[in-house]
Amino acid sequence: LQDEEKYGMILRAKGIVDSTDGQWIYFDYVPEEHEVRAGHADYTGRLCVIGAELAEHELAELFGV
């Protein structure tokens, strides 16, 4: 998410995504700071990305949506 040329300027991103091993990953990202942790099952693909000049196609590909 730090690659502005590829994804745009990300101000905040957070969400819950399922991993390839069947677990759930909770993430919270702001520039210079991030948190990633395992969590309980929830709605697949719950995520929010806030920023400027976002590359929506690349973000969708990154998150698999």
C-alpha positions as CSV (number, residue, x, y, z in Angstrom):
1,L,0.0,0.0,0.0
2,Q,3.0,2.3,0.3
3,D,3.6,2.3,-3.5
4,E,1.9,5.5,-4.5
5,E,2.7,5.0,-8.2
6,K,0.9,1.7,-8.2
7,Y,-2.0,2.2,-5.7
8,G,-2.4,6.0,-5.4
9,M,-2.1,8.0,-2.2
10,I,-3.5,5.8,0.6
11,L,-4.6,7.8,3.7
12,R,-6.2,4.9,5.5
13,A,-7.1,1.3,4.8
14,K,-8.7,-1.2,7.1
15,G,-10.7,-4.4,6.8
16,I,-11.1,-8.1,7.2
17,V,-10.1,-10.5,4.4
18,D,-9.8,-14.3,4.3
19,S,-6.4,-15.8,3.8
20,T,-5.4,-18.7,1.6
21,D,-5.1,-21.0,4.6
22,G,-8.7,-20.4,5.7
23,Q,-7.9,-17.9,8.5
24,W,-9.1,-14.3,8.7
25,I,-6.8,-11.3,8.6
26,Y,-7.7,-8.0,10.2
27,F,-5.7,-5.0,9.0
28,D,-5.5,-1.3,9.8
29,Y,-3.1,0.9,7.8
30,V,-2.3,4.6,7.9
31,P,1.0,5.9,6.5
32,E,4.0,5.1,8.7
33,E,1.9,2.8,10.9
34,H,0.1,-0.5,10.4
35,E,-1.5,-3.4,12.3
36,V,-2.2,-6.9,11.1
37,R,-3.7,-9.6,13.2
38,A,-5.6,-12.8,13.0
39,G,-9.3,-12.7,13.9
40,H,-12.6,-14.6,13.9
41,A,-14.7,-15.2,10.8
42,D,-16.7,-12.3,9.5
43,Y,-18.0,-11.0,6.2
44,T,-15.6,-11.8,3.5
45,G,-14.0,-8.8,1.8
46,R,-15.0,-6.2,4.3
47,L,-12.6,-3.4,3.6
48,C,-12.3,0.3,3.2
49,V,-9.6,2.3,1.4
50,I,-9.5,6.1,1.7
51,G,-7.1,8.3,-0.3
52,A,-6.5,10.3,-3.4
53,E,-6.0,9.3,-7.0
54,L,-6.6,5.6,-6.1
55,A,-5.9,2.9,-8.6
56,E,-9.1,1.0,-8.1
57,H,-8.2,-1.8,-10.5
58,E,-4.8,-2.5,-8.8
59,L,-6.4,-2.3,-5.3
60,A,-9.2,-4.7,-6.3
61,E,-6.5,-7.1,-7.7
62,L,-4.5,-6.8,-4.5
63,F,-7.4,-7.7,-2.2
64,G,-8.9,-10.3,-4.6
65,V,-12.2,-8.6,-5.2
